[in-house]
Amino acid sequence: MLDANEIPVPVQISLMREPMNMFRVLQTARRNLLEVVPREATFVPILSGRTGVRWHLLMDPDGLKHVLNDRFENYPKSKVVSNVLEPAIGGGLFVAEGAHWRWQRRAMAPVFSPRNIQDLSPFMTAAASASSDRLARGAGGQVDVFQEMMTAAFQVISDVTFSGSGAIGQDEVQGAVNDYLAGSAKVSVLDMFGAPHWIPRPGRMFKPRKLRQLKHAADKALAKRRADGPRENADLIDRMIAAEDPETKRRMTPIELRDNLLTFVVAGHETTALAMCWALYLLAFDPTVQERLRAEASSVLNGRVATAQDYAALPYTQQVVNEALRLYTPTAFLSRVALKKDTLCGRDILPGDNVVLPIYALHRNHLLWDRPDEFDPERFAPGNKIDRYAFLPFLDGPRKCIGAQFAMTEAVILLSTVVSRFKFSLVDGKVPKPQLLLTLRPENGIWLNVETV
């Protein structure tokens, strides 16, 4: 029974409360990586230790600014991260480092300019309309909004990328991702002990069959587009093929194009879908917030589907999306490795140390947030000042997610549209469970009751 002053909080991950031996750490990490993060990380700016290699969990905004912006070249992604991701998405923008990353970033930046996002946003509106149609068919019953938002977000990325040609199907992508998560993306005991990266990790020695098939499909789609030439209304593939580094005039090779294409197709739809399905769960958890969002959306949209032009007129919807990203940020755990000696929070950082960015713990840190486990979109109300390095759903600095505004625009369009038309409520006995594999997914989905408004 709740104490009179205790406010119910949405579901959260049970962080580690007592030390574990290496076997339990590995076993727990393979099931849910965030469960090995000490609960203490939500009360302090930094935690350090050794598990084969020295590590530092960093939750301090000034320290994060130092790592992500001021000295970002001293903190590349750890080889553990690269070894996990490269078999899936190759050496594209997300994985690349140094000069190889810089020229790709310069070449790709115009692709995600505000103007291009506006040009591509009608695909988001179309996906919101199609999602409403599917939800209408399920109204009066229970719907897994995780799968629904995955479908909606995939429609956006497919239409934006391939002009709706269906060159790569949702089943192909999700099958390859699930196949990969089941084996190759798991933490290895060799990773935990800091074994040299040239020692093969058994789970990563062979690429899953569905992943090979996905890469083949992407190669075919790119080859066909190069042969056919650009569309009259350029889509993402056209813009990527034409992308050129303004300094070196370099363009991407077929393999570099394929790797970046898969990065945007896989990560671009999954992360946005996760933000939206967790937002819908939170709205079902707090009907008062849901009603306020519905009132805003209904007054702006007046029965129609949202467009990018409505974005600025939907500030409360933006607040809800941001609060969902705070509580359940899709990229909840990242890692960097120090190349040179440094100092963070007065602590010595040595070459080879792992500097871990537990975004989940950062977003729930009691030093940075009032009542951090509660759902409160008012945190992001206009005029409320939030340290930009205390809220990092898209990271920050030179390596901030290149598609951040694209994702926010899509999320606001989809969320405002469906909430203006449907009421969502929790299903008794079906509580979602956040599980971090590569992203923070809901194990077994998020089931909600759906009713037409």
Contacts in CASP RR format, 6 or more apart in sequence:
PFRMAT RR
TARGET T0000
AUTHOR 0000-0000-0000
METHOD contacts of the structure
MODEL  1
MLDANEIPVPVQISLMREPMNMFRVLQTARRNLLEVVPREATFVPILSGR
TGVRWHLLMDPDGLKHVLNDRFENYPKSKVVSNVLEPAIGGGLFVAEGAH
WRWQRRAMAPVFSPRNIQDLSPFMTAAASASSDRLARGAGGQVDVFQEMM
TAAFQVISDVTFSGSGAIGQDEVQGAVNDYLAGSAKVSVLDMFGAPHWIP
RPGRMFKPRKLRQLKHAADKALAKRRADGPRENADLIDRMIAAEDPETKR
RMTPIELRDNLLTFVVAGHETTALAMCWALYLLAFDPTVQERLRAEASSV
LNGRVATAQDYAALPYTQQVVNEALRLYTPTAFLSRVALKKDTLCGRDIL
PGDNVVLPIYALHRNHLLWDRPDEFDPERFAPGNKIDRYAFLPFLDGPRK
CIGAQFAMTEAVILLSTVVSRFKFSLVDGKVPKPQLLLTLRPENGIWLNV
ETV
2 8 0 8 1.000
7 371 0 8 1.000
7 374 0 8 1.000
9 373 0 8 1.000
9 374 0 8 1.000
9 375 0 8 1.000
10 281 0 8 1.000
10 282 0 8 1.000
10 285 0 8 1.000
10 327 0 8 1.000
10 373 0 8 1.000
10 375 0 8 1.000
11 281 0 8 1.000
11 431 0 8 1.000
11 432 0 8 1.000
11 433 0 8 1.000
11 434 0 8 1.000
12 327 0 8 1.000
12 364 0 8 1.000
12 373 0 8 1.000
12 434 0 8 1.000
13 32 0 8 1.000
13 34 0 8 1.000
13 35 0 8 1.000
13 360 0 8 1.000
13 434 0 8 1.000
13 436 0 8 1.000
14 35 0 8 1.000
15 34 0 8 1.000
15 35 0 8 1.000
15 37 0 8 1.000
15 38 0 8 1.000
15 39 0 8 1.000
15 41 0 8 1.000
15 42 0 8 1.000
15 361 0 8 1.000
16 28 0 8 1.000
16 35 0 8 1.000
16 36 0 8 1.000
16 37 0 8 1.000
16 38 0 8 1.000
16 39 0 8 1.000
17 38 0 8 1.000
17 39 0 8 1.000
20 28 0 8 1.000
20 36 0 8 1.000
22 51 0 8 1.000
22 189 0 8 1.000
22 192 0 8 1.000
22 193 0 8 1.000
25 36 0 8 1.000
25 51 0 8 1.000
25 192 0 8 1.000
26 187 0 8 1.000
26 189 0 8 1.000
26 192 0 8 1.000
28 35 0 8 1.000
28 36 0 8 1.000
29 35 0 8 1.000
29 36 0 8 1.000
29 187 0 8 1.000
29 192 0 8 1.000
30 186 0 8 1.000
30 187 0 8 1.000
31 435 0 8 1.000
32 435 0 8 1.000
32 436 0 8 1.000
33 187 0 8 1.000
33 333 0 8 1.000
33 436 0 8 1.000
33 437 0 8 1.000
34 332 0 8 1.000
34 333 0 8 1.000
34 358 0 8 1.000
34 360 0 8 1.000
34 434 0 8 1.000
34 436 0 8 1.000
34 440 0 8 1.000
37 57 0 8 1.000
37 333 0 8 1.000
37 358 0 8 1.000
37 360 0 8 1.000
37 361 0 8 1.000
38 47 0 8 1.000
38 57 0 8 1.000
40 47 0 8 1.000
41 47 0 8 1.000
41 57 0 8 1.000
41 59 0 8 1.000
41 358 0 8 1.000
41 361 0 8 1.000
41 365 0 8 1.000
42 59 0 8 1.000
42 361 0 8 1.000
42 364 0 8 1.000
42 365 0 8 1.000
42 366 0 8 1.000
42 372 0 8 1.000
43 365 0 8 1.000
43 366 0 8 1.000
43 367 0 8 1.000
44 59 0 8 1.000
44 367 0 8 1.000
45 58 0 8 1.000
45 59 0 8 1.000
45 60 0 8 1.000
45 345 0 8 1.000
45 367 0 8 1.000
46 56 0 8 1.000
46 57 0 8 1.000
46 58 0 8 1.000
46 59 0 8 1.000
46 60 0 8 1.000
46 344 0 8 1.000
46 345 0 8 1.000
46 347 0 8 1.000
47 56 0 8 1.000
47 57 0 8 1.000
48 54 0 8 1.000
48 55 0 8 1.000
48 56 0 8 1.000
48 57 0 8 1.000
48 347 0 8 1.000
49 55 0 8 1.000
49 56 0 8 1.000
51 192 0 8 1.000
51 193 0 8 1.000
52 192 0 8 1.000
52 193 0 8 1.000
52 194 0 8 1.000
53 193 0 8 1.000
53 194 0 8 1.000
53 352 0 8 1.000
53 353 0 8 1.000
53 354 0 8 1.000
54 350 0 8 1.000
54 352 0 8 1.000
54 353 0 8 1.000
54 354 0 8 1.000
55 353 0 8 1.000
55 354 0 8 1.000
55 355 0 8 1.000
55 356 0 8 1.000
56 344 0 8 1.000
56 347 0 8 1.000
56 349 0 8 1.000
56 353 0 8 1.000
56 354 0 8 1.000
56 355 0 8 1.000
56 356 0 8 1.000
57 356 0 8 1.000
57 358 0 8 1.000
57 361 0 8 1.000
58 64 0 8 1.000
58 67 0 8 1.000
58 344 0 8 1.000
58 345 0 8 1.000
58 355 0 8 1.000
58 356 0 8 1.000
58 357 0 8 1.000
58 358 0 8 1.000
59 358 0 8 1.000
59 361 0 8 1.000
59 362 0 8 1.000
59 365 0 8 1.000
59 367 0 8 1.000
59 368 0 8 1.000
60 344 0 8 1.000
60 345 0 8 1.000
61 368 0 8 1.000
61 387 0 8 1.000
61 388 0 8 1.000
61 389 0 8 1.000
61 390 0 8 1.000
62 345 0 8 1.000
62 389 0 8 1.000
63 344 0 8 1.000
63 345 0 8 1.000
63 389 0 8 1.000
64 357 0 8 1.000
64 362 0 8 1.000
64 389 0 8 1.000
64 392 0 8 1.000
64 396 0 8 1.000
65 389 0 8 1.000
65 396 0 8 1.000
66 342 0 8 1.000
66 344 0 8 1.000
67 75 0 8 1.000
67 336 0 8 1.000
67 344 0 8 1.000
67 355 0 8 1.000
67 357 0 8 1.000
68 75 0 8 1.000
68 357 0 8 1.000
68 389 0 8 1.000
68 392 0 8 1.000
68 395 0 8 1.000
68 396 0 8 1.000
68 397 0 8 1.000
68 399 0 8 1.000
69 396 0 8 1.000
69 397 0 8 1.000
69 398 0 8 1.000
71 342 0 8 1.000
72 397 0 8 1.000
72 398 0 8 1.000
72 399 0 8 1.000
73 98 0 8 1.000
73 339 0 8 1.000
74 338 0 8 1.000
74 339 0 8 1.000
74 340 0 8 1.000
74 342 0 8 1.000
75 336 0 8 1.000
75 337 0 8 1.000
75 338 0 8 1.000
75 339 0 8 1.000
75 355 0 8 1.000
76 97 0 8 1.000
76 98 0 8 1.000
76 336 0 8 1.000
76 337 0 8 1.000
76 339 0 8 1.000
77 95 0 8 1.000
77 97 0 8 1.000
77 334 0 8 1.000
77 335 0 8 1.000
77 336 0 8 1.000
77 337 0 8 1.000
78 335 0 8 1.000
78 336 0 8 1.000
78 337 0 8 1.000
78 354 0 8 1.000
79 197 0 8 1.000
79 337 0 8 1.000
80 191 0 8 1.000
80 197 0 8 1.000
80 335 0 8 1.000
80 354 0 8 1.000
81 95 0 8 1.000
81 334 0 8 1.000
81 335 0 8 1.000
82 95 0 8 1.000
83 191 0 8 1.000
83 197 0 8 1.000
83 201 0 8 1.000
83 204 0 8 1.000
84 184 0 8 1.000
84 185 0 8 1.000
84 204 0 8 1.000
84 438 0 8 1.000
85 94 0 8 1.000
85 95 0 8 1.000
85 438 0 8 1.000
86 95 0 8 1.000
87 180 0 8 1.000
87 184 0 8 1.000
87 204 0 8 1.000
87 207 0 8 1.000
87 211 0 8 1.000
88 177 0 8 1.000
88 180 0 8 1.000
88 184 0 8 1.000
88 185 0 8 1.000
88 211 0 8 1.000
88 262 0 8 1.000
88 266 0 8 1.000
89 95 0 8 1.000
89 259 0 8 1.000
89 262 0 8 1.000
89 263 0 8 1.000
89 266 0 8 1.000
89 267 0 8 1.000
90 259 0 8 1.000
90 262 0 8 1.000
91 100 0 8 1.000
91 256 0 8 1.000
91 259 0 8 1.000
92 104 0 8 1.000
92 256 0 8 1.000
92 259 0 8 1.000
92 260 0 8 1.000
92 263 0 8 1.000
93 101 0 8 1.000
93 104 0 8 1.000
93 105 0 8 1.000
93 108 0 8 1.000
93 260 0 8 1.000
93 263 0 8 1.000
93 402 0 8 1.000
94 263 0 8 1.000
94 267 0 8 1.000
95 259 0 8 1.000
96 104 0 8 1.000
101 399 0 8 1.000
103 245 0 8 1.000
103 247 0 8 1.000
103 248 0 8 1.000
103 250 0 8 1.000
104 245 0 8 1.000
104 252 0 8 1.000
104 256 0 8 1.000
104 260 0 8 1.000
105 398 0 8 1.000
105 402 0 8 1.000
106 245 0 8 1.000
106 246 0 8 1.000
106 247 0 8 1.000
107 243 0 8 1.000
107 244 0 8 1.000
107 245 0 8 1.000
107 246 0 8 1.000
107 250 0 8 1.000
107 251 0 8 1.000
107 252 0 8 1.000
108 240 0 8 1.000
108 243 0 8 1.000
108 260 0 8 1.000
108 402 0 8 1.000
109 402 0 8 1.000
110 116 0 8 1.000
110 239 0 8 1.000
110 243 0 8 1.000
111 236 0 8 1.000
111 239 0 8 1.000
111 240 0 8 1.000
111 243 0 8 1.000
112 402 0 8 1.000
112 403 0 8 1.000
112 405 0 8 1.000
112 406 0 8 1.000
114 405 0 8 1.000
116 239 0 8 1.000
117 308 0 8 1.000
117 405 0 8 1.000
117 406 0 8 1.000
117 409 0 8 1.000
118 308 0 8 1.000
119 233 0 8 1.000
120 160 0 8 1.000
120 235 0 8 1.000
120 236 0 8 1.000
120 406 0 8 1.000
121 307 0 8 1.000
121 308 0 8 1.000
121 409 0 8 1.000
121 413 0 8 1.000
122 307 0 8 1.000
123 155 0 8 1.000
123 156 0 8 1.000
123 159 0 8 1.000
123 160 0 8 1.000
124 156 0 8 1.000
124 308 0 8 1.000
124 409 0 8 1.000
124 410 0 8 1.000
124 413 0 8 1.000
124 414 0 8 1.000
125 305 0 8 1.000
125 306 0 8 1.000
125 307 0 8 1.000
125 308 0 8 1.000
125 413 0 8 1.000
126 155 0 8 1.000
126 159 0 8 1.000
127 152 0 8 1.000
127 153 0 8 1.000
127 155 0 8 1.000
127 156 0 8 1.000
127 159 0 8 1.000
127 410 0 8 1.000
127 414 0 8 1.000
128 152 0 8 1.000
128 305 0 8 1.000
128 306 0 8 1.000
128 413 0 8 1.000
128 414 0 8 1.000
128 417 0 8 1.000
128 418 0 8 1.000
129 305 0 8 1.000
129 417 0 8 1.000
130 152 0 8 1.000
130 155 0 8 1.000
131 148 0 8 1.000
131 149 0 8 1.000
131 151 0 8 1.000
131 152 0 8 1.000
131 155 0 8 1.000
131 414 0 8 1.000
131 417 0 8 1.000
131 418 0 8 1.000
132 305 0 8 1.000
132 417 0 8 1.000
132 418 0 8 1.000
132 421 0 8 1.000
132 422 0 8 1.000
134 148 0 8 1.000
134 151 0 8 1.000
135 143 0 8 1.000
135 148 0 8 1.000
135 418 0 8 1.000
135 421 0 8 1.000
135 422 0 8 1.000
135 450 0 8 1.000
136 421 0 8 1.000
136 422 0 8 1.000
136 452 0 8 1.000
138 450 0 8 1.000
139 422 0 8 1.000
139 450 0 8 1.000
139 451 0 8 1.000
139 452 0 8 1.000
140 449 0 8 1.000
140 450 0 8 1.000
140 451 0 8 1.000
140 452 0 8 1.000
141 449 0 8 1.000
141 450 0 8 1.000
142 427 0 8 1.000
142 430 0 8 1.000
142 447 0 8 1.000
142 448 0 8 1.000
142 449 0 8 1.000
142 450 0 8 1.000
143 447 0 8 1.000
143 448 0 8 1.000
143 450 0 8 1.000
144 445 0 8 1.000
144 446 0 8 1.000
144 447 0 8 1.000
145 276 0 8 1.000
145 277 0 8 1.000
145 280 0 8 1.000
145 281 0 8 1.000
145 424 0 8 1.000
145 446 0 8 1.000
145 447 0 8 1.000
145 448 0 8 1.000
146 273 0 8 1.000
146 274 0 8 1.000
146 277 0 8 1.000
146 432 0 8 1.000
146 441 0 8 1.000
146 442 0 8 1.000
146 445 0 8 1.000
146 446 0 8 1.000
147 445 0 8 1.000
148 277 0 8 1.000
149 272 0 8 1.000
149 273 0 8 1.000
149 274 0 8 1.000
149 276 0 8 1.000
149 277 0 8 1.000
149 280 0 8 1.000
149 414 0 8 1.000
150 170 0 8 1.000
150 174 0 8 1.000
150 269 0 8 1.000
150 270 0 8 1.000
150 273 0 8 1.000
150 277 0 8 1.000
151 170 0 8 1.000
152 273 0 8 1.000
152 276 0 8 1.000
152 414 0 8 1.000
153 268 0 8 1.000
153 269 0 8 1.000
153 270 0 8 1.000
153 272 0 8 1.000
153 273 0 8 1.000
153 276 0 8 1.000
153 410 0 8 1.000
153 414 0 8 1.000
154 169 0 8 1.000
154 170 0 8 1.000
154 173 0 8 1.000
154 174 0 8 1.000
154 269 0 8 1.000
154 273 0 8 1.000
156 269 0 8 1.000
156 272 0 8 1.000
156 410 0 8 1.000
157 264 0 8 1.000
157 265 0 8 1.000
157 268 0 8 1.000
157 269 0 8 1.000
158 164 0 8 1.000
158 166 0 8 1.000
158 168 0 8 1.000
158 169 0 8 1.000
158 170 0 8 1.000
158 265 0 8 1.000
159 235 0 8 1.000
160 235 0 8 1.000
160 236 0 8 1.000
161 235 0 8 1.000
161 236 0 8 1.000
161 237 0 8 1.000
161 261 0 8 1.000
161 264 0 8 1.000
161 265 0 8 1.000
162 168 0 8 1.000
162 221 0 8 1.000
162 235 0 8 1.000
162 236 0 8 1.000
162 237 0 8 1.000
163 231 0 8 1.000
163 233 0 8 1.000
163 235 0 8 1.000
167 217 0 8 1.000
167 220 0 8 1.000
167 221 0 8 1.000
167 224 0 8 1.000
168 214 0 8 1.000
168 217 0 8 1.000
168 218 0 8 1.000
168 221 0 8 1.000
168 265 0 8 1.000
169 217 0 8 1.000
172 210 0 8 1.000
172 213 0 8 1.000
172 214 0 8 1.000
172 217 0 8 1.000
173 214 0 8 1.000
173 265 0 8 1.000
173 266 0 8 1.000
173 269 0 8 1.000
175 210 0 8 1.000
176 208 0 8 1.000
176 210 0 8 1.000
176 211 0 8 1.000
176 213 0 8 1.000
176 214 0 8 1.000
176 266 0 8 1.000
177 266 0 8 1.000
177 270 0 8 1.000
179 208 0 8 1.000
179 209 0 8 1.000
179 210 0 8 1.000
179 211 0 8 1.000
180 208 0 8 1.000
180 210 0 8 1.000
180 211 0 8 1.000
181 437 0 8 1.000
181 438 0 8 1.000
182 208 0 8 1.000
183 203 0 8 1.000
183 208 0 8 1.000
184 203 0 8 1.000
184 204 0 8 1.000
184 207 0 8 1.000
184 208 0 8 1.000
184 211 0 8 1.000
185 437 0 8 1.000
185 438 0 8 1.000
186 203 0 8 1.000
188 201 0 8 1.000
188 202 0 8 1.000
188 203 0 8 1.000
188 204 0 8 1.000
190 199 0 8 1.000
190 201 0 8 1.000
191 201 0 8 1.000
214 262 0 8 1.000
215 258 0 8 1.000
215 262 0 8 1.000
218 258 0 8 1.000
218 261 0 8 1.000
218 262 0 8 1.000
218 265 0 8 1.000
219 254 0 8 1.000
219 258 0 8 1.000
221 237 0 8 1.000
221 261 0 8 1.000
222 237 0 8 1.000
222 241 0 8 1.000
222 254 0 8 1.000
222 257 0 8 1.000
222 258 0 8 1.000
222 261 0 8 1.000
223 254 0 8 1.000
225 237 0 8 1.000
225 238 0 8 1.000
225 241 0 8 1.000
226 241 0 8 1.000
229 238 0 8 1.000
230 238 0 8 1.000
230 241 0 8 1.000
230 242 0 8 1.000
231 238 0 8 1.000
234 242 0 8 1.000
236 264 0 8 1.000
237 261 0 8 1.000
240 252 0 8 1.000
240 257 0 8 1.000
240 260 0 8 1.000
240 261 0 8 1.000
241 251 0 8 1.000
241 252 0 8 1.000
241 257 0 8 1.000
242 251 0 8 1.000
243 251 0 8 1.000
243 252 0 8 1.000
244 250 0 8 1.000
244 251 0 8 1.000
245 251 0 8 1.000
252 260 0 8 1.000
268 403 0 8 1.000
268 407 0 8 1.000
270 330 0 8 1.000
270 439 0 8 1.000
271 330 0 8 1.000
271 331 0 8 1.000
271 407 0 8 1.000
271 439 0 8 1.000
272 407 0 8 1.000
272 410 0 8 1.000
272 411 0 8 1.000
274 328 0 8 1.000
274 330 0 8 1.000
274 439 0 8 1.000
274 440 0 8 1.000
274 441 0 8 1.000
275 321 0 8 1.000
275 324 0 8 1.000
275 325 0 8 1.000
275 328 0 8 1.000
275 330 0 8 1.000
275 393 0 8 1.000
275 407 0 8 1.000
275 411 0 8 1.000
276 321 0 8 1.000
276 324 0 8 1.000
276 411 0 8 1.000
276 414 0 8 1.000
276 415 0 8 1.000
277 442 0 8 1.000
277 445 0 8 1.000
277 446 0 8 1.000
278 324 0 8 1.000
278 327 0 8 1.000
278 328 0 8 1.000
278 440 0 8 1.000
278 442 0 8 1.000
278 446 0 8 1.000
279 320 0 8 1.000
279 321 0 8 1.000
279 324 0 8 1.000
279 411 0 8 1.000
279 415 0 8 1.000
280 415 0 8 1.000
280 418 0 8 1.000
280 419 0 8 1.000
280 424 0 8 1.000
280 446 0 8 1.000
280 448 0 8 1.000
281 432 0 8 1.000
281 442 0 8 1.000
281 446 0 8 1.000
281 448 0 8 1.000
282 289 0 8 1.000
282 320 0 8 1.000
282 323 0 8 1.000
282 324 0 8 1.000
282 327 0 8 1.000
282 375 0 8 1.000
283 289 0 8 1.000
283 290 0 8 1.000
283 293 0 8 1.000
283 320 0 8 1.000
283 419 0 8 1.000
283 424 0 8 1.000
284 290 0 8 1.000
284 424 0 8 1.000
284 425 0 8 1.000
284 426 0 8 1.000
284 448 0 8 1.000
284 449 0 8 1.000
285 375 0 8 1.000
285 426 0 8 1.000
286 375 0 8 1.000
287 425 0 8 1.000
289 320 0 8 1.000
289 375 0 8 1.000
289 377 0 8 1.000
290 419 0 8 1.000
290 423 0 8 1.000
290 424 0 8 1.000
292 316 0 8 1.000
293 316 0 8 1.000
293 317 0 8 1.000
293 320 0 8 1.000
293 415 0 8 1.000
293 416 0 8 1.000
293 419 0 8 1.000
294 419 0 8 1.000
294 420 0 8 1.000
294 423 0 8 1.000
294 453 0 8 1.000
296 314 0 8 1.000
296 315 0 8 1.000
296 316 0 8 1.000
296 317 0 8 1.000
296 416 0 8 1.000
297 306 0 8 1.000
297 314 0 8 1.000
297 317 0 8 1.000
297 416 0 8 1.000
297 417 0 8 1.000
297 419 0 8 1.000
297 420 0 8 1.000
298 420 0 8 1.000
300 306 0 8 1.000
300 310 0 8 1.000
300 313 0 8 1.000
300 314 0 8 1.000
300 416 0 8 1.000
301 310 0 8 1.000
301 416 0 8 1.000
301 417 0 8 1.000
301 420 0 8 1.000
303 420 0 8 1.000
303 421 0 8 1.000
305 413 0 8 1.000
305 417 0 8 1.000
306 314 0 8 1.000
306 412 0 8 1.000
306 413 0 8 1.000
306 414 0 8 1.000
306 416 0 8 1.000
306 417 0 8 1.000
307 413 0 8 1.000
308 409 0 8 1.000
308 413 0 8 1.000
310 412 0 8 1.000
310 413 0 8 1.000
310 416 0 8 1.000
311 318 0 8 1.000
311 409 0 8 1.000
311 412 0 8 1.000
311 413 0 8 1.000
314 412 0 8 1.000
314 416 0 8 1.000
315 382 0 8 1.000
316 377 0 8 1.000
317 412 0 8 1.000
317 415 0 8 1.000
317 416 0 8 1.000
317 419 0 8 1.000
318 380 0 8 1.000
318 408 0 8 1.000
318 412 0 8 1.000
319 377 0 8 1.000
319 378 0 8 1.000
319 379 0 8 1.000
319 380 0 8 1.000
319 381 0 8 1.000
320 377 0 8 1.000
320 415 0 8 1.000
321 408 0 8 1.000
321 411 0 8 1.000
321 412 0 8 1.000
321 415 0 8 1.000
322 377 0 8 1.000
322 379 0 8 1.000
322 380 0 8 1.000
322 391 0 8 1.000
322 393 0 8 1.000
323 375 0 8 1.000
323 376 0 8 1.000
323 377 0 8 1.000
323 379 0 8 1.000
323 380 0 8 1.000
325 391 0 8 1.000
325 393 0 8 1.000
326 363 0 8 1.000
326 369 0 8 1.000
326 379 0 8 1.000
326 391 0 8 1.000
326 393 0 8 1.000
327 363 0 8 1.000
327 364 0 8 1.000
327 373 0 8 1.000
327 375 0 8 1.000
328 434 0 8 1.000
328 440 0 8 1.000
329 359 0 8 1.000
329 360 0 8 1.000
329 363 0 8 1.000
329 392 0 8 1.000
329 393 0 8 1.000
329 440 0 8 1.000
330 393 0 8 1.000
330 439 0 8 1.000
330 440 0 8 1.000
331 359 0 8 1.000
331 393 0 8 1.000
331 395 0 8 1.000
331 439 0 8 1.000
331 440 0 8 1.000
332 358 0 8 1.000
332 359 0 8 1.000
332 360 0 8 1.000
332 436 0 8 1.000
332 439 0 8 1.000
332 440 0 8 1.000
333 356 0 8 1.000
333 357 0 8 1.000
333 358 0 8 1.000
333 359 0 8 1.000
333 360 0 8 1.000
333 436 0 8 1.000
334 356 0 8 1.000
334 357 0 8 1.000
334 359 0 8 1.000
334 395 0 8 1.000
335 354 0 8 1.000
335 355 0 8 1.000
335 356 0 8 1.000
335 357 0 8 1.000
336 354 0 8 1.000
336 355 0 8 1.000
336 356 0 8 1.000
336 357 0 8 1.000
337 352 0 8 1.000
337 353 0 8 1.000
337 354 0 8 1.000
337 355 0 8 1.000
338 349 0 8 1.000
338 350 0 8 1.000
338 351 0 8 1.000
338 352 0 8 1.000
338 353 0 8 1.000
338 354 0 8 1.000
338 355 0 8 1.000
339 351 0 8 1.000
339 352 0 8 1.000
340 351 0 8 1.000
341 348 0 8 1.000
341 349 0 8 1.000
341 350 0 8 1.000
341 351 0 8 1.000
342 349 0 8 1.000
343 349 0 8 1.000
344 355 0 8 1.000
349 355 0 8 1.000
357 392 0 8 1.000
359 392 0 8 1.000
359 393 0 8 1.000
360 436 0 8 1.000
360 440 0 8 1.000
362 368 0 8 1.000
362 390 0 8 1.000
362 392 0 8 1.000
363 369 0 8 1.000
363 372 0 8 1.000
363 390 0 8 1.000
363 391 0 8 1.000
363 392 0 8 1.000
364 372 0 8 1.000
364 373 0 8 1.000
365 372 0 8 1.000
365 390 0 8 1.000
366 372 0 8 1.000
368 387 0 8 1.000
368 390 0 8 1.000
369 379 0 8 1.000
369 390 0 8 1.000
378 384 0 8 1.000
379 386 0 8 1.000
380 386 0 8 1.000
388 396 0 8 1.000
389 396 0 8 1.000
394 400 0 8 1.000
394 401 0 8 1.000
394 403 0 8 1.000
394 404 0 8 1.000
394 407 0 8 1.000
395 401 0 8 1.000
401 407 0 8 1.000
420 453 0 8 1.000
421 452 0 8 1.000
421 453 0 8 1.000
422 450 0 8 1.000
422 451 0 8 1.000
422 452 0 8 1.000
422 453 0 8 1.000
423 450 0 8 1.000
423 451 0 8 1.000
423 452 0 8 1.000
423 453 0 8 1.000
424 448 0 8 1.000
424 449 0 8 1.000
424 450 0 8 1.000
425 448 0 8 1.000
425 449 0 8 1.000
425 451 0 8 1.000
426 448 0 8 1.000
426 449 0 8 1.000
427 447 0 8 1.000
427 448 0 8 1.000
427 449 0 8 1.000
430 447 0 8 1.000
432 442 0 8 1.000
432 443 0 8 1.000
432 444 0 8 1.000
432 445 0 8 1.000
432 446 0 8 1.000
432 447 0 8 1.000
433 442 0 8 1.000
433 443 0 8 1.000
433 444 0 8 1.000
434 440 0 8 1.000
434 441 0 8 1.000
434 442 0 8 1.000
434 443 0 8 1.000
435 441 0 8 1.000
435 442 0 8 1.000
435 443 0 8 1.000
END
